[in-house]
């Protein structure tokens, strides 16, 4: 998880494998600092079968109820709530519509838009905020608070543009739930980015040395 940005098109799926490290890159949804996903997305249509399309899916490779961890952001076509965040750590988890007033027509307008989804544990639950082009669209708090999602025996695996595995242990495989569209400049921050940080920097490139942890304390991917 030392990649500052990447580009994804609907013809392929991008995977990241994170081996165990001591610098904190193996933790997502950190209880102390939170997390933020940022990316650019251009989408002109949903697939003919109106299936869910995955933007980002992270899994700690654990299947036990007590140790499994998952974080997924996905699109759901033909609904009034097209953007969902699904998370879980151990036996705690939830799914939340995070798109605010955005519709699937807004998502598939064939234009590039910047999205940011910030996540943090707060006193009353899990706070999730979604921004589009620097403007907050949704600010919600769900009562299902989870622990950190950590890589244990096998580290953290994640995919852009598809599922990493079947989330329910069924017949779906890695690569299903493919995103139809283009995605660019994906960033995973090891902190909850504030509305000010997103609003001021959504149109800016990442600064600092891409491969130097000293300059990218908060940037995980």
Beta strands, then each sheet from edge to edge (+ up, - down):
strand 1: 7-9
strand 2: 14-18
strand 3: 27-28
strand 4: 35-42
strand 5: 53-59
strand 6: 69-75
strand 7: 83-89
strand 8: 92-97
strand 9: 112-122
strand 10: 125-132
strand 11: 135-142
strand 12: 149-150
strand 13: 156-160
strand 14: 182-189
sheet 1: 1+ 14- 4+ 9- 10+ 11-
sheet 2: 2+ 13- 5+ 6- 7+ 8-
sheet 3: 3+ 12-
end
